[in-house]
Amino acid sequence: MADPRIHPEQDDEHEGASPSELLIEAARRNNTDLLQQVIDDVGDEEKSTILLNETKTVLGNYLYHEAALRGNYEIIDMLLDQEGFECDPINRMEGDTPLHSAVRYINSLDVNPDTAEEASSLIGMMCEAGNDPRIKNKANLTPYQLTDPRNSKLRQQLMDAVDMQQNHGDFINADEAAEEEFDDDYAGSGSDSDFDPEEFKKEQARRKEEKEKMRMEGQKVNGDIGQAI
């Protein structure tokens, strides 16, 4: 991986460069100090987020792609720590996500224990941060399908990541589920991603109120009938 330190001889290169140009330089050279310098100079979190998410190269790669294409772990780690950073931007030429770009970088390496560990760490960090391994590029390939078939460990890791994404939200803690009792006629379940406990309580209260109102009206009707008789 590239050396993340800022070298004195680079100062002349940075002089007069725009924030976007500096960010691209930082992403390509794994230069976390330069990235932090640009963020500090912007001085506003919202503006920094916009700059980080919208900066692109002339070929249409975002910062994340530039870093992933070089396997720059440290700069990727720092980018993913930024509030509001976009995990799955799509580049212009291939329609790749940064996860595709990372796989392209890994495919360029010799398959051996050292590179396998590097690949596993990089892909693991990206998937845990929210990168979606199910997205297909313009060639209709997911990162898994793009992976060198010889790299069985990485292919399995990406397959597991796909499974986790597909099953996300389908698991429920048994102890937590036991604490909740639902009406038999309620169609939802605790595993539904759009389930709102507060809304459910309001619905229960509304139904209870309607039943009480109907009961009172029934008593009134019966009383009127009794008086008429």
N, C-alpha and C positions, 0 to 999 in steps of 0.2 A: 504494500500500500504506500501511497505517496507520503512524503514527510509533511506534517501539518504546520511546521514552523514557518514564520515569515522570515525570509532572508533579506538582509540589508540591500543586496543588489536588486531586489524587486521593487524598491521604493520608487525608482525612476519610472518603472513600468506603470505603477499605480497613479502617478501624478497626472491629474487632469482627466482620469477615467470617471465615467458616470457610476452611480451606485449599482446599476444593472450589470455593467461590465465588471465591476469588482466582485459582484456576487457570482458571476459565471466563472471568473478566475478562481475564486475560493472553492467553488464546487469541483472544478477540474483538478485543482492541486491539493485537495483535501486540507485546505487552509482554514482551520476553525478560528484562528485569531483574526483573520481578515473578515470572515463572516460576522464575527462578533463586533468588529470595528464598524462595519456598515450598519448593523442593527443599532448600535449605540449612536451613530451619527444621525440616523433617521429620527431617533428620540421619541417615537410614537408607536405604540404597539399595533394599533390598527393599520397605520401606514406601512409598518414593517411587514405585516402579514400580507397585505396587498402586493407589496414589492416582491416578497419571496414567492408568492403564488403566481404572479403574472410575468416575471422575468423569463424571457426566452432567448435562445440563440437564433441566428439567422436561418438555421435549418429547422427551427420549430421545436427544439428540445427545451424542456423546462429545467430548472436547476436540479431537480431531483433526478431527472434522466441523466444529466451530465455527470452527476456524482455516481449514480448506479452503474453507468457504462464503464466506470473505472474502478468499481468496487471500493469506493472511498467510504469506508465504514464510519470513521469519526465525523465526517461532515454530514453524512446521512443521519447519524444519531443526533447530531445537534439540530439539524433541520426538523426532524420529527418531534423534537422537544418544543418547538415554537408553537405558541397558541394559534389555532386556526389554520395550521399548515395543511395543504391539500395532499392527500396520500396517493390519489390515483389520477393525476393529470394525464391527458392523452397527447402524445407528440404528433406532429403533422405528417411526417413521412411514412412511418410504419403503423401508426395508430397504436403504438406501444404504451403501456403503463411503465412506471419505473421498475416494476417487478419483472417485466419482460426485459428491460434494459439490463437489470442485474443478472438475469439468466444468460443474456448474450455475453456479458463479461465473463461469467463462470464457464461458459462453453469454450471460451478462448484459452482457458487454462488446461494444463495437463491434469488428468484425473489421478490424484494420489492422495494419501492421507492428509497431507498438509492443506492442499487446496480444498479437500472435502470438508475439513473443519472450518476453513474460512468461508466457504459457500454456505454451510449450515448456519453459521453465526449471522451472516449477512441476511439471508432469506428469513431466518427466524425472527430477527429484529424487525424486518419490514412487515412481515405478516402480523406479528404481535401489535405493531403500531396501527394496523388497520388497512394495510394494502389488500386489495381483493384479488385472490388468485384465480377467480372465475372469469375475469374480463378477457375477451378475445380481441386480438389486434386486427389489422386490415387483411392479414392472411388467414383470418379465422382460427388463430392459434391462441390457446391459453399459455401462461408461463410453463405449465407442466408439459404441454405438447411441444413447446419450443426447446425444452431441455434435452441435452445430448443423451440419447438412450443408454450410453455406457455409464452415465452417472445415476445409477439406480438409487443411491441414498438420497440425492436431491429430488429425484422424481417422487420418491415415497414421501418425502417431507412436504412437497407441494400438494400431493394427493391428500395427505392428512389435513393440510391447511384448507383445501377445498371442502373436505368433509366437515370441518369445524365451522366454516362459513355457512354451509347449507343447514347445519343443525343449530346454528346460533339462535338462542331464544326458545329452543324446543325442550330445554331441560328445566326442571323445577325441583327445588329442595323439598324432600319429603316431609321434613319437620315443619317447614313453613306452610306447606300445603295442608297439613293436618290442623293447623290453627284456624284455617278459614273454612266456613261452612257456607255453601251456596244453595240457593233455591233450586228445586228440581227442575223448574221450568226455565231456568236461566241457560241460555244457549252458549254463552262464552265459557272460557276456561282460563286457568292461571297461566297457561303456556302461550296464550295469544299475545302477540307483540303489542296489540292495541288495547289490551285490557287496562281499564282505569279503575282502581279500587274505590276512589272517591265517587266516581260516576255511578258505580254499582251500588254504593250505599245510598246515594240520592234516589236511584231507581227503586230500591227497596222501600225507602221512606214514602215515595210517591204511591207505590202500590198499596202500602199499608193504609195510607190516608184515603185512597179510593175505596178500599174495602170497608173502612170505618164509616165513610160517607154513605156507602150503599146500605150498610147495616142500619144506620140511623134512619135513612129514608124508608127502609123496609119496616122498621118499628112504627114510624109515623103512619105509613099506609095501613098497617094492621090496626093501629089505634083508631084511625078514621073509620075503618070498616066495622070495628066493634061498636063505636058510637052509633053508627047508622043502624045496626041491628037492634 
